[in-house]
Amino acid sequence: MKNTYLRHHSQRTHGFTLIEVLVTLVLLAALALMSYRSLDVVLTARDRVSAETLKWQQLGAFVDRFKQDVQLAAPYPVRSAGLLLPAWQGRAAEDASGPALEFSRFASVPGQDRPRRVAYTVNEAAELELWLWSGLEQPPASLPERHVVLSGVTTAVFEYLSADLQWVPVWPLLPTDAAIPRAVRLRIELSGGEVFVRLFALNT
């Protein structure tokens, strides 16, 4: 009897039962699933933070560029294809005859840049573009360089401060007016629903 007990006890200590193995596998599977979900949450959060950081960095770079351009605005009308364009031309939102905002600008770096015509507008891909002409006077059929400066833009609305301190949606107020506005107000709505409003004073 004693020998039988010892043989049975010895067999029990040599391994796990099938139930113990199955329970262990279930627990390991549950831990693996929990780890995968936690990793997925971390990676998703990291991608979201990276996308948000990139978006605001891009917005900041655009604001710096736009501020520099408008502060270099020049009261200099130009000729293009036989037409005399005002120094500063802000078109209404429904006017598709040209970019939303177009103006003459002094050289950003004397000796390295030149006075030129620049423009800002939103394209069909919801991107805010910067247009750069090679100079002020534009030869017939001359095309500007186009650079995307901000993506994911639902709307971009420009308003202009007149001499009597009124905000107006178009400029110039009169076709013969050669002046530039005192300031420009920019309202941008991004595809994520964020709204950005900024005022820029001009050197008038």
Backbone as a chain_set.jsonl record, in Angstrom:
{"seq": "MKNTYLRHHSQRTHGFTLIEVLVTLVLLAALALMSYRSLDVVLTARDRVSAETLKWQQLGAFVDRFKQDVQLAAPYPVRSAGLLLPAWQGRAAEDASGPALEFSRFASVPGQDRPRRVAYTVNEAAELELWLWSGLEQPPASLPERHVVLSGVTTAVFEYLSADLQWVPVWPLLPTDAAIPRAVRLRIELSGGEVFVRLFALNT", "coords": {"N": [[0.83, -1.19, 0.0], [1.909, 1.193, 0.827], [3.944, 1.476, -1.072], [2.448, 1.764, -3.393], [1.188, 4.277, -2.986], [3.413, 5.952, -2.953], [4.293, 5.644, -5.6], [2.133, 6.795, -6.976], [2.145, 9.432, -5.953], [4.619, 10.236, -6.895], [4.183, 10.251, -9.661], [2.406, 12.402, -9.858], [3.944, 14.627, -9.377], [5.523, 14.998, -11.57], [4.558, 16.579, -13.726], [2.045, 18.79, -15.354], [-1.513, 18.823, -15.163], [-3.975, 18.388, -17.786], [-6.033, 20.247, -17.528], [-4.816, 22.249, -15.994], [-2.88, 23.131, -17.797], [-4.538, 24.157, -19.861], [-5.868, 26.234, -18.489], [-3.692, 27.875, -17.931], [-2.912, 28.591, -20.543], [-5.167, 30.043, -21.353], [-5.041, 32.205, -19.58], [-2.589, 33.337, -20.373], [-3.252, 34.056, -22.998], [-5.199, 35.98, -22.489], [-3.674, 37.93, -21.163], [-1.915, 38.593, -23.253], [-3.714, 39.717, -25.083], [-4.622, 41.928, -23.648], [-2.223, 43.335, -23.452], [-1.728, 43.885, -26.157], [-3.893, 45.555, -26.79], [-3.346, 47.698, -25.081], [-0.903, 48.565, -26.152], [-1.773, 49.303, -28.686], [-3.429, 51.475, -28.058], [-1.514, 53.245, -27.03], [0.135, 53.638, -29.304], [-1.723, 54.754, -31.09], [-2.385, 57.115, -29.739], [0.123, 58.332, -29.785], [0.478, 58.753, -32.561], [-1.618, 60.525, -33.004], [-0.868, 62.733, -31.445], [1.517, 63.405, -32.761], [0.502, 64.136, -35.275], [-1.062, 66.355, -34.561], [0.926, 68.04, -33.532], [2.491, 68.476, -35.834], [0.601, 69.791, -37.405], [0.175, 72.245, -36.024], [2.736, 73.262, -36.043], [3.06, 73.683, -38.767], [1.077, 75.603, -39.149], [2.123, 77.678, -37.575], [4.476, 78.262, -39.011], [3.353, 79.164, -41.402], [2.0, 81.492, -40.496], [4.155, 83.111, -39.711], [5.375, 83.505, -42.207], [3.32, 84.768, -43.67], [2.947, 87.096, -42.144], [5.422, 88.369, -42.506], [5.311, 88.865, -45.284], [3.011, 90.578, -45.6], [3.761, 92.766, -44.084], [5.712, 93.79, -45.624], [4.357, 94.892, -47.677], [3.84, 96.845, -50.591], [2.907, 100.035, -51.847], [2.329, 99.816, -54.743], [1.064, 99.734, -57.792], [0.674, 97.352, -60.477], [1.311, 96.271, -63.858], [-0.345, 93.882, -65.849], [-0.785, 91.785, -68.475], [-1.71, 93.95, -69.997], [-3.427, 95.167, -68.229], [-3.964, 97.298, -65.399], [-3.174, 96.491, -62.251], [-4.284, 96.837, -58.896], [-2.277, 97.933, -56.068], [-2.824, 96.479, -53.793], [-4.991, 93.833, -53.708], [-7.872, 92.508, -52.701], [-10.087, 89.98, -53.065], [-13.61, 89.191, -53.173], [-15.221, 86.439, -51.457], [-16.751, 84.895, -53.2], [-15.704, 85.507, -55.651], [-14.103, 84.203, -58.267], [-12.178, 84.959, -60.037], [-9.523, 85.242, -59.603], [-6.75, 84.901, -57.263], [-7.503, 84.882, -53.694], [-6.267, 86.913, -52.211], [-3.999, 89.339, -53.28], [-0.988, 91.066, -53.791], [1.515, 93.714, -54.022], [4.943, 93.506, -53.083], [7.778, 94.521, -51.208], [11.324, 93.69, -51.467], [12.28, 90.882, -49.552], [14.809, 90.294, -48.501], [17.195, 92.494, -49.021], [19.253, 92.596, -51.881], [19.341, 89.84, -52.047], [16.819, 89.043, -52.624], [14.003, 90.181, -54.568], [11.736, 92.92, -55.292], [8.405, 91.837, -55.595], [5.379, 90.321, -56.871], [2.885, 88.839, -54.911], [0.617, 86.274, -53.748], [-2.177, 84.851, -51.977], [-4.238, 82.033, -51.556], [-6.937, 79.599, -51.373], [-6.9, 76.319, -52.531], [-8.549, 73.715, -54.535], [-8.037, 71.396, -53.187], [-8.259, 71.879, -50.531], [-6.094, 73.329, -49.518], [-3.971, 75.911, -48.455], [-2.433, 78.155, -50.523], [0.623, 79.747, -51.503], [1.39, 82.116, -53.865], [3.947, 83.068, -56.048], [5.311, 85.505, -58.039], [7.885, 86.269, -60.444], [8.675, 88.882, -60.389], [7.595, 92.326, -60.11], [6.29, 93.631, -62.366], [4.409, 91.898, -64.67], [4.903, 89.767, -67.319], [2.907, 89.056, -70.298], [0.767, 86.247, -69.93], [2.305, 85.166, -67.907], [3.102, 82.856, -65.344], [2.718, 82.175, -61.877], [4.921, 80.783, -59.341], [3.743, 78.129, -57.339], [3.137, 77.348, -54.007], [2.344, 75.141, -51.427], [1.324, 76.146, -48.31], [-0.17, 75.585, -46.107], [-2.111, 72.914, -44.991], [-5.315, 71.158, -45.028], [-7.356, 73.133, -44.857], [-10.409, 74.497, -44.389], [-11.817, 76.942, -44.802], [-10.646, 80.227, -45.652], [-10.685, 83.44, -44.737], [-10.276, 86.769, -45.63], [-10.089, 90.04, -44.352], [-10.151, 93.646, -44.421], [-8.758, 96.611, -43.039], [-9.951, 99.787, -43.256], [-9.172, 103.301, -43.913], [-10.903, 104.752, -42.328], [-11.243, 103.093, -40.223], [-12.873, 100.825, -40.571], [-13.84, 97.45, -41.064], [-13.595, 95.718, -44.052], [-14.7, 93.521, -46.714], [-13.52, 93.416, -49.236], [-10.932, 94.742, -51.37], [-9.373, 97.138, -53.515], [-11.479, 99.795, -52.138], [-12.399, 101.626, -53.97], [-11.973, 101.595, -57.498], [-9.933, 103.279, -58.371], [-8.352, 103.681, -56.214], [-5.223, 103.754, -54.808], [-4.131, 103.106, -52.434], [-3.065, 101.015, -49.68], [-4.526, 98.737, -47.291], [-4.893, 99.453, -43.711], [-4.606, 97.374, -42.009], [-4.813, 93.771, -41.937], [-7.151, 91.218, -41.437], [-7.241, 87.857, -40.688], [-9.055, 84.932, -40.948], [-9.078, 81.601, -40.336], [-10.419, 78.434, -40.873], [-9.906, 75.197, -39.896], [-9.819, 71.765, -41.092], [-10.281, 70.086, -38.977], [-12.03, 71.449, -37.406], [-11.027, 73.503, -35.87], [-10.676, 77.017, -35.29], [-8.915, 79.795, -36.345], [-7.891, 83.045, -35.737], [-6.326, 86.007, -36.673], [-4.726, 89.197, -36.464], [-2.997, 91.481, -38.557], [-0.883, 94.141, -38.703], [-0.223, 96.67, -41.132], [2.46, 98.358, -42.792], [1.631, 101.221, -43.423]], "CA": [[0.0, 0.0, 0.0], [2.801, 2.337, 0.907], [4.628, 1.614, -2.353], [1.457, 2.276, -4.357], [1.01, 5.713, -2.7], [4.614, 6.655, -3.373], [4.305, 5.7, -7.072], [1.098, 7.756, -7.399], [2.627, 10.772, -5.613], [5.724, 10.535, -7.796], [3.612, 10.571, -10.98], [1.74, 13.702, -9.781], [4.932, 15.708, -9.312], [6.322, 15.047, -12.792], [3.998, 17.444, -14.761], [0.768, 19.467, -15.109], [-2.681, 18.176, -15.752], [-4.505, 19.057, -18.978], [-6.832, 21.411, -17.099], [-3.874, 23.285, -15.591], [-2.286, 23.679, -19.024], [-5.551, 24.966, -20.544], [-6.073, 27.461, -17.709], [-2.507, 28.714, -18.153], [-2.99, 29.147, -21.91], [-6.228, 31.066, -21.363], [-4.517, 33.38, -18.888], [-1.573, 33.945, -21.237], [-3.945, 34.692, -24.121], [-5.837, 37.193, -21.971], [-2.615, 38.911, -20.938], [-1.424, 39.042, -24.556], [-4.735, 40.597, -25.662], [-4.581, 43.19, -22.906], [-0.995, 44.033, -23.84], [-1.911, 44.377, -27.526], [-4.802, 46.7, -26.756], [-2.633, 48.813, -24.455], [0.072, 49.051, -27.128], [-2.518, 49.97, -29.749], [-3.855, 52.773, -27.523], [-0.322, 54.088, -26.946], [0.554, 54.003, -30.661], [-2.732, 55.659, -31.644], [-2.204, 58.407, -29.079], [1.368, 58.93, -30.296], [0.234, 59.239, -33.926], [-2.491, 61.696, -32.917], [-0.052, 63.845, -30.941], [2.44, 63.783, -33.829], [-0.262, 64.85, -36.306], [-1.434, 67.663, -34.011], [2.147, 68.847, -33.458], [2.841, 68.871, -37.198], [-0.392, 70.765, -37.881], [0.409, 73.555, -35.415], [4.017, 73.751, -36.55], [2.791, 74.19, -40.117], [0.321, 76.847, -38.988], [3.047, 78.695, -37.099], [5.359, 78.651, -40.116], [2.563, 79.98, -42.324], [1.749, 82.807, -39.887], [5.402, 83.874, -39.802], [5.593, 83.887, -43.604], [2.294, 85.727, -44.059], [3.25, 88.35, -41.45], [6.542, 89.009, -43.197], [4.875, 89.348, -46.595], [2.094, 91.73, -45.547], [4.47, 93.921, -43.539], [6.535, 94.316, -46.713], [3.458, 95.323, -48.755], [4.273, 98.087, -51.234], [1.827, 100.726, -52.573], [2.857, 99.859, -56.102], [0.237, 99.022, -58.785], [1.468, 96.691, -61.512], [0.622, 95.967, -65.109], [-0.36, 92.474, -66.219], [-1.597, 91.544, -69.678], [-2.321, 95.199, -70.411], [-4.292, 95.7, -67.186], [-3.294, 97.864, -64.245], [-3.666, 95.858, -61.036], [-4.025, 97.657, -57.709], [-1.167, 97.49, -55.222], [-3.386, 95.462, -52.891], [-6.268, 93.398, -54.255], [-8.556, 91.472, -51.945], [-11.315, 89.627, -53.77], [-14.699, 88.616, -52.385], [-15.148, 84.979, -51.375], [-17.39, 84.281, -54.372], [-15.004, 85.952, -56.856], [-13.14, 83.176, -58.667], [-11.376, 85.468, -61.152], [-8.116, 85.256, -59.228], [-6.515, 84.503, -55.871], [-8.272, 85.642, -52.703], [-5.491, 88.098, -51.843], [-2.847, 89.541, -54.157], [-0.432, 92.4, -53.512], [2.918, 93.972, -54.326], [5.754, 93.371, -51.877], [9.192, 94.857, -51.31], [12.236, 92.555, -51.308], [12.388, 90.434, -48.165], [16.227, 90.422, -48.142], [17.836, 93.297, -50.074], [20.419, 91.99, -52.493], [19.118, 88.412, -52.254], [15.451, 88.917, -53.134], [13.599, 91.33, -55.368], [10.311, 93.222, -55.149], [7.632, 90.901, -56.405], [3.935, 90.189, -56.645], [2.584, 87.603, -54.19], [-0.818, 86.043, -53.558], [-2.588, 83.742, -51.109], [-5.575, 81.548, -51.896], [-7.211, 78.206, -51.031], [-7.161, 75.542, -53.737], [-9.63, 72.731, -54.45], [-7.633, 70.312, -52.296], [-8.31, 72.419, -49.158], [-4.743, 73.74, -49.152], [-3.686, 77.329, -48.627], [-1.269, 78.276, -51.396], [1.345, 80.997, -51.725], [1.802, 82.305, -55.252], [5.083, 83.984, -56.175], [5.749, 85.886, -59.372], [9.323, 86.538, -60.475], [8.889, 90.311, -60.131], [6.353, 93.098, -60.006], [5.671, 93.708, -63.686], [4.182, 90.524, -65.118], [4.736, 89.61, -68.773], [1.678, 88.352, -70.672], [0.682, 84.799, -69.709], [3.272, 84.689, -66.913], [2.483, 82.055, -64.29], [3.495, 82.216, -60.639], [5.233, 79.547, -58.622], [2.726, 77.858, -56.326], [3.66, 76.577, -52.881], [1.372, 74.862, -50.375], [1.846, 76.616, -47.028], [-0.994, 75.075, -45.013], [-3.05, 71.894, -45.46], [-6.503, 70.954, -44.21], [-8.003, 74.432, -44.644], [-11.791, 74.518, -44.88], [-12.036, 78.295, -45.334], [-9.717, 81.294, -45.277], [-11.387, 84.698, -45.011], [-9.455, 87.958, -45.428], [-10.79, 91.319, -44.222], [-9.179, 94.734, -44.514], [-9.105, 97.782, -42.232], [-9.878, 100.993, -44.074], [-8.653, 104.492, -43.238], [-11.875, 105.173, -41.314], [-11.273, 102.019, -39.217], [-13.957, 99.887, -40.856], [-13.402, 96.2, -41.693], [-14.293, 95.511, -45.314], [-14.342, 92.202, -47.266], [-12.812, 93.53, -50.521], [-10.03, 95.89, -51.499], [-9.646, 98.474, -52.958], [-12.878, 100.199, -52.062], [-12.65, 102.284, -55.251], [-11.009, 101.1, -58.493], [-8.81, 104.208, -58.547], [-7.652, 103.828, -54.936], [-3.915, 103.112, -54.864], [-3.656, 102.866, -51.075], [-3.201, 99.672, -49.128], [-5.26, 98.841, -46.016], [-4.092, 99.684, -42.509], [-4.373, 96.069, -41.38], [-5.566, 92.663, -42.53], [-7.606, 90.227, -40.463], [-7.321, 86.55, -41.33], [-9.789, 83.906, -40.199], [-8.88, 80.295, -40.96], [-11.077, 77.287, -40.257], [-9.231, 73.964, -40.3], [-10.707, 70.623, -41.327], [-10.599, 69.489, -37.683], [-12.993, 72.294, -36.713], [-10.366, 74.611, -35.176], [-10.78, 78.33, -35.93], [-7.756, 80.62, -36.021], [-8.085, 84.428, -36.162], [-5.124, 86.788, -36.375], [-4.642, 90.515, -37.067], [-1.657, 91.858, -38.987], [-0.777, 95.556, -39.063], [0.581, 96.942, -42.319], [3.255, 99.588, -42.721], [1.017, 102.192, -44.358]], "C": [[0.87, 1.246, 0.0], [3.517, 2.56, -0.413], [3.705, 2.171, -3.425], [1.267, 3.767, -4.18], [2.208, 6.507, -3.201], [4.684, 6.753, -4.887], [3.315, 6.745, -7.582], [1.554, 9.19, -7.142], [3.757, 11.192, -6.55], [5.223, 10.913, -9.178], [2.979, 11.967, -10.98], [2.747, 14.85, -9.823], [5.75, 15.839, -10.577], [5.761, 15.992, -13.844], [2.682, 18.08, -14.345], [-0.354, 18.655, -15.729], [-3.138, 18.976, -16.964], [-5.288, 20.311, -18.6], [-5.901, 22.554, -16.708], [-3.233, 23.943, -16.811], [-3.267, 24.59, -19.744], [-5.789, 26.279, -19.815], [-4.901, 28.415, -17.922], [-2.528, 29.362, -19.528], [-4.03, 30.248, -22.009], [-5.732, 32.346, -20.715], [-3.466, 34.103, -19.735], [-2.208, 34.658, -22.422], [-4.599, 35.994, -23.678], [-4.811, 38.288, -21.728], [-2.073, 39.468, -22.253], [-2.416, 40.005, -25.2], [-4.737, 41.949, -24.969], [-3.348, 44.001, -23.288], [-1.123, 44.629, -25.231], [-2.802, 45.613, -27.543], [-4.127, 47.917, -26.137], [-1.627, 49.421, -25.419], [-0.621, 49.808, -28.252], [-2.975, 51.352, -29.299], [-2.676, 53.74, -27.482], [0.107, 54.565, -28.334], [-0.424, 54.971, -31.309], [-2.591, 57.053, -31.057], [-0.944, 59.109, -29.585], [1.173, 59.497, -31.686], [-0.627, 60.492, -33.91], [-1.716, 62.922, -32.447], [0.911, 64.333, -32.017], [1.726, 64.581, -34.917], [-0.652, 66.247, -35.823], [-0.212, 68.582, -33.961], [2.542, 69.361, -34.839], [1.89, 69.94, -37.713], [-0.11, 72.15, -37.322], [1.77, 74.125, -35.788], [3.846, 74.356, -37.944], [2.039, 75.517, -40.053], [1.236, 77.979, -38.529], [3.98, 79.194, -38.187], [4.616, 79.518, -41.127], [2.35, 81.384, -41.779], [2.997, 83.683, -39.986], [5.633, 84.368, -41.227], [4.586, 84.96, -44.027], [2.564, 87.09, -43.417], [4.381, 89.093, -42.143], [6.102, 89.599, -44.529], [4.024, 90.597, -46.481], [2.785, 92.96, -44.968], [5.442, 94.524, -44.546], [5.68, 94.822, -47.877], [3.861, 96.707, -49.266], [3.097, 98.726, -51.972], [2.208, 100.924, -54.039], [1.95, 99.067, -57.035], [1.132, 98.431, -59.87], [0.622, 96.458, -62.754], [0.758, 94.484, -65.412], [-1.323, 92.292, -67.378], [-2.363, 92.801, -70.085], [-3.243, 95.825, -69.38], [-3.443, 96.258, -66.044], [-3.94, 97.278, -62.995], [-3.352, 96.719, -59.829], [-2.88, 97.089, -56.879], [-1.604, 96.37, -54.295], [-4.766, 95.092, -53.411], [-6.817, 92.232, -53.445], [-9.898, 91.187, -52.573], [-12.354, 89.054, -52.808], [-14.628, 87.098, -52.451], [-15.725, 84.298, -52.615], [-16.713, 84.659, -55.684], [-13.907, 84.953, -57.201], [-12.241, 83.65, -59.803], [-9.888, 85.483, -60.853], [-7.958, 84.823, -57.787], [-7.276, 85.397, -54.9], [-7.567, 86.937, -52.327], [-4.243, 88.162, -52.707], [-2.307, 90.943, -53.917], [1.032, 92.476, -53.931], [3.703, 93.974, -53.013], [7.195, 93.777, -52.158], [10.035, 93.583, -51.163], [12.343, 92.179, -49.835], [13.816, 90.547, -47.643], [16.896, 91.22, -49.254], [19.112, 92.644, -50.576], [20.269, 90.503, -52.763], [17.727, 88.133, -52.828], [15.151, 90.157, -53.954], [12.154, 91.68, -55.033], [9.507, 92.319, -56.079], [6.155, 90.955, -56.042], [3.707, 88.846, -55.967], [1.078, 87.48, -54.036], [-1.016, 84.861, -52.616], [-4.012, 83.349, -51.487], [-5.703, 80.083, -51.487], [-7.551, 77.451, -52.316], [-8.257, 74.502, -53.508], [-9.303, 71.563, -53.531], [-7.616, 70.753, -50.834], [-6.916, 72.749, -48.643], [-4.603, 75.238, -49.387], [-2.376, 77.463, -49.389], [-0.677, 79.677, -51.343], [1.765, 81.037, -53.186], [2.909, 83.355, -55.291], [5.385, 84.241, -57.646], [7.22, 86.281, -59.308], [9.643, 87.997, -60.175], [7.56, 91.009, -59.984], [5.621, 93.146, -61.348], [5.589, 92.3, -64.268], [4.019, 90.477, -66.631], [3.427, 88.895, -69.088], [1.8, 86.845, -70.473], [1.729, 84.286, -68.717], [2.537, 83.967, -65.795], [3.343, 82.106, -63.035], [3.911, 80.822, -60.193], [4.174, 79.363, -57.532], [3.314, 76.937, -55.258], [2.545, 76.375, -51.848], [1.991, 75.249, -49.037], [1.02, 76.128, -45.841], [-2.019, 74.101, -45.586], [-4.253, 71.806, -44.533], [-7.233, 72.231, -43.882], [-9.407, 74.387, -45.24], [-12.117, 75.859, -45.507], [-10.916, 79.211, -44.856], [-10.35, 82.607, -45.708], [-10.464, 85.863, -44.661], [-10.364, 89.179, -45.323], [-9.753, 92.417, -44.049], [-9.679, 95.96, -43.751], [-8.868, 99.038, -43.053], [-9.362, 102.177, -43.246], [-9.606, 105.001, -42.168], [-12.163, 104.067, -40.297], [-12.5, 101.115, -39.352], [-13.37, 98.632, -41.514], [-14.251, 95.941, -42.932], [-13.822, 94.19, -45.935], [-13.575, 92.256, -48.577], [-11.927, 94.772, -50.485], [-9.488, 95.933, -52.914], [-11.13, 98.791, -52.938], [-13.311, 100.897, -53.342], [-11.602, 101.808, -56.254], [-9.781, 101.985, -58.639], [-7.979, 104.372, -57.282], [-6.338, 103.052, -54.983], [-3.387, 102.767, -53.475], [-3.785, 101.393, -50.706], [-3.897, 99.795, -47.769], [-4.307, 99.061, -44.839], [-3.755, 98.371, -41.8], [-5.174, 95.022, -42.141], [-5.916, 91.689, -41.409], [-7.84, 88.91, -41.204], [-8.039, 85.583, -40.407], [-9.683, 82.594, -40.968], [-9.647, 79.247, -40.171], [-10.422, 76.019, -40.804], [-10.215, 72.815, -40.403], [-11.085, 69.924, -40.023], [-11.588, 70.298, -36.875], [-12.369, 73.458, -35.971], [-10.506, 75.905, -35.992], [-9.641, 79.2, -35.42], [-7.992, 82.01, -36.588], [-6.858, 85.222, -35.738], [-5.187, 88.124, -37.125], [-3.191, 90.827, -37.407], [-1.672, 93.344, -39.392], [0.117, 95.709, -40.274], [1.329, 98.249, -42.145], [2.747, 100.591, -43.76], [1.534, 103.593, -44.089]], "O": [[0.612, 2.213, -0.717], [3.686, 3.702, -0.84], [4.13, 2.96, -4.269], [1.19, 4.476, -5.183], [2.062, 7.578, -3.79], [5.076, 7.788, -5.426], [3.621, 7.493, -8.511], [1.381, 10.063, -7.992], [3.845, 12.353, -6.95], [5.783, 11.809, -9.809], [3.012, 12.65, -12.004], [2.408, 15.945, -10.271], [6.605, 16.721, -10.655], [6.457, 16.211, -14.834], [2.239, 17.961, -13.203], [-0.159, 17.907, -16.687], [-2.726, 20.122, -17.143], [-5.204, 21.326, -19.29], [-6.163, 23.707, -17.051], [-3.064, 25.161, -16.852], [-2.892, 25.673, -20.192], [-5.901, 27.328, -20.45], [-5.095, 29.621, -18.075], [-2.202, 30.54, -19.669], [-3.808, 31.264, -22.667], [-5.968, 33.442, -21.225], [-3.457, 35.332, -19.805], [-1.762, 35.737, -22.812], [-4.562, 36.991, -24.399], [-5.054, 39.45, -22.053], [-1.804, 40.664, -22.362], [-2.011, 41.002, -25.797], [-4.841, 42.99, -25.619], [-3.426, 45.222, -23.431], [-0.68, 45.753, -25.468], [-2.506, 46.595, -28.224], [-4.31, 49.039, -26.609], [-1.504, 50.643, -25.503], [-0.121, 50.831, -28.718], [-2.916, 52.304, -30.077], [-2.81, 54.907, -27.85], [0.406, 55.743, -28.526], [-0.012, 55.903, -31.999], [-2.666, 58.05, -31.774], [-0.939, 60.323, -29.788], [1.642, 60.598, -31.978], [-0.407, 61.414, -34.696], [-1.886, 64.016, -32.984], [1.106, 65.539, -32.173], [2.256, 65.571, -35.423], [-0.583, 67.211, -36.585], [-0.303, 69.761, -34.305], [2.885, 70.532, -34.999], [2.313, 70.885, -38.379], [-0.149, 73.133, -38.063], [1.937, 75.343, -35.844], [4.415, 75.402, -38.256], [2.329, 76.441, -40.813], [1.142, 79.101, -39.026], [4.249, 80.391, -38.286], [5.169, 80.487, -41.65], [2.5, 82.362, -42.51], [2.901, 84.867, -40.311], [6.038, 85.512, -41.434], [4.956, 85.944, -44.667], [2.425, 88.122, -44.072], [4.305, 90.306, -42.342], [6.484, 90.72, -44.865], [4.273, 91.58, -47.179], [2.433, 94.085, -45.323], [5.939, 95.634, -44.351], [6.209, 95.146, -48.94], [4.178, 97.609, -48.49], [2.358, 98.022, -52.66], [2.385, 102.049, -54.506], [2.046, 97.841, -57.076], [2.214, 98.949, -60.145], [-0.608, 96.45, -62.704], [1.83, 93.9, -65.256], [-2.511, 92.599, -67.279], [-3.529, 92.723, -70.473], [-3.792, 96.901, -69.619], [-2.354, 95.76, -65.759], [-5.11, 97.536, -62.713], [-2.259, 97.28, -59.742], [-2.557, 95.905, -56.978], [-0.852, 95.43, -54.042], [-5.627, 95.962, -53.54], [-6.295, 91.118, -53.497], [-10.762, 92.062, -52.612], [-12.011, 88.502, -51.762], [-14.051, 86.534, -53.38], [-15.241, 83.244, -53.029], [-17.118, 84.169, -56.738], [-12.897, 84.869, -56.503], [-11.606, 82.831, -60.467], [-9.077, 85.712, -61.749], [-8.931, 84.418, -57.152], [-7.647, 86.522, -55.234], [-8.224, 87.961, -52.143], [-3.521, 87.176, -52.853], [-3.076, 91.902, -53.846], [1.691, 91.463, -54.162], [3.195, 94.389, -51.971], [7.764, 93.432, -53.194], [9.521, 92.532, -50.783], [12.48, 93.047, -48.973], [14.02, 90.863, -46.471], [17.143, 90.677, -50.331], [19.946, 92.197, -49.789], [20.977, 89.951, -53.605], [17.503, 87.092, -53.446], [15.965, 91.077, -54.02], [11.416, 90.827, -54.539], [9.903, 92.078, -57.219], [5.755, 91.553, -55.043], [4.262, 87.831, -56.389], [0.35, 88.463, -54.176], [-0.151, 83.997, -52.476], [-4.874, 84.2, -51.708], [-4.698, 79.403, -51.278], [-8.393, 77.895, -53.096], [-8.825, 74.42, -52.419], [-10.2, 70.818, -53.136], [-7.026, 70.079, -49.989], [-6.591, 72.485, -47.485], [-5.063, 75.763, -50.401], [-1.34, 76.952, -48.962], [-1.391, 80.662, -51.162], [2.41, 80.115, -53.686], [2.813, 84.399, -54.645], [5.676, 83.315, -58.404], [7.737, 86.593, -58.235], [10.756, 88.316, -59.756], [6.528, 90.375, -59.762], [4.461, 92.745, -61.442], [6.596, 91.597, -64.345], [3.094, 91.083, -67.172], [2.889, 88.195, -68.23], [2.821, 86.246, -70.811], [2.01, 83.087, -68.691], [1.478, 84.409, -65.35], [4.571, 82.082, -63.125], [3.334, 79.818, -60.61], [3.764, 80.327, -56.886], [3.902, 75.899, -55.56], [1.885, 77.333, -51.446], [3.052, 74.746, -48.668], [1.455, 76.241, -44.695], [-2.715, 74.421, -46.55], [-4.228, 72.306, -43.408], [-7.688, 72.41, -42.752], [-9.569, 74.255, -46.453], [-12.636, 75.914, -46.622], [-10.322, 78.996, -43.799], [-10.53, 82.858, -46.9], [-9.938, 85.943, -43.551], [-11.298, 89.334, -46.11], [-8.634, 92.173, -43.598], [-10.86, 96.304, -43.806], [-7.751, 99.32, -43.487], [-9.146, 102.062, -42.039], [-9.167, 105.618, -41.197], [-13.18, 104.091, -39.604], [-13.086, 100.697, -38.353], [-12.521, 98.725, -42.401], [-15.48, 95.946, -42.863], [-12.683, 93.776, -45.716], [-13.025, 91.239, -49.001], [-12.133, 95.7, -49.704], [-9.169, 94.886, -53.479], [-11.93, 98.152, -53.621], [-14.464, 100.776, -53.755], [-10.441, 101.636, -55.883], [-8.705, 101.502, -58.991], [-7.004, 105.123, -57.276], [-6.338, 101.836, -55.175], [-2.305, 102.193, -53.353], [-4.519, 100.635, -51.34], [-3.856, 100.862, -47.158], [-3.094, 98.883, -44.953], [-2.755, 98.271, -41.088], [-6.095, 95.348, -42.891], [-5.09, 91.381, -40.55], [-8.545, 88.864, -42.212], [-7.68, 85.431, -39.239], [-10.14, 82.49, -42.106], [-9.538, 79.179, -38.947], [-10.388, 75.797, -42.014], [-11.319, 72.883, -39.862], [-12.106, 69.239, -39.968], [-11.959, 69.895, -35.773], [-13.091, 74.327, -35.482], [-10.459, 75.885, -37.222], [-9.431, 79.324, -34.214], [-8.264, 82.154, -37.78], [-6.406, 85.127, -34.597], [-5.638, 88.182, -38.268], [-2.276, 90.489, -36.657], [-2.391, 93.738, -40.31], [1.093, 94.977, -40.434], [0.876, 99.141, -41.428], [3.347, 100.78, -44.819], [1.136, 104.539, -44.769]]}, "num_chains": 1, "name": "protein.A"}
